[in-house]
């Protein structure tokens, strides 16, 4: 295997596993014994996660890889 392929596998596995852990931590927010939230807030979380996943997957299908830094806030 060439170096770039090996690096893709190594970094890709680590980043995907980190993303899975982060998503699981977001899921922990569903515990109503510890958190209070509205359905509107849940929809905001769902929308931003879906939008970011779609945007990320588009980068793999496009030659135009713009890396725009984005964040999330309930205040937006």
C-alpha positions in Angstrom: 0.0 0.0 0.0 1.3 3.5 -0.7 1.9 6.1 2.0 -1.2 8.3 1.1 -3.5 5.3 1.2 -2.0 4.1 4.6 -2.4 7.6 6.0 -6.1 7.8 4.8 -6.9 4.5 6.5 -5.1 5.4 9.7 -6.5 8.9 10.0 -9.9 8.0 8.6 -10.5 5.2 11.1 -9.5 7.4 14.0 -11.7 10.3 12.9 -14.7 8.2 12.2 -14.4 6.5 15.6 -14.1 9.9 17.3 -17.2 11.1 15.4 -19.1 8.0 16.6 -18.1 8.7 20.2 -19.1 12.3 19.9 -22.5 11.3 18.5 -23.0 8.8 21.3 -22.2 11.6 23.8 -24.9 13.8 22.1 -27.3 10.8 22.5 -26.6 10.9 26.3 -28.3 14.3 26.3 -31.6 12.4 25.8 -31.5 11.4 29.5 -34.5 13.3 30.9 -33.3 12.6 34.5 -30.3 14.9 33.8 -31.4 17.3 31.1 -34.4 19.3 30.1 -34.9 20.2 26.5 -37.6 21.1 24.0 -38.5 19.3 20.8 -37.4 22.5 18.9 -33.9 22.1 20.4 -33.8 18.4 19.4 -34.8 19.4 15.8 -32.0 21.9 15.7 -29.5 19.3 16.8 -30.8 16.8 14.2 -30.8 19.4 11.4 -27.2 20.6 12.0 -25.9 17.0 12.3 -27.7 15.9 9.1 -26.5 19.1 7.3 -22.9 18.6 8.3 -22.9 14.9 7.4 -24.4 15.8 3.9 -21.8 18.5 3.5 -19.0 16.2 4.4 -20.1 13.4 2.1 -20.4 16.0 -0.7 -16.7 16.8 -0.3 -15.9 13.2 -1.4 -18.0 13.6 -4.5 -16.8 17.0 -5.5 -13.5 18.4 -6.7 -14.3 21.7 -4.8 -13.3 21.0 -1.2 -14.1 24.2 0.6 -13.3 23.9 4.3 -15.6 26.3 6.0 -15.4 26.4 9.8 -18.8 26.0 11.3 -20.2 25.7 14.8 -23.4 25.1 16.6 -25.3 27.1 19.1 -28.9 27.0 20.3 -28.8 30.9 20.2 -28.6 31.2 16.4 
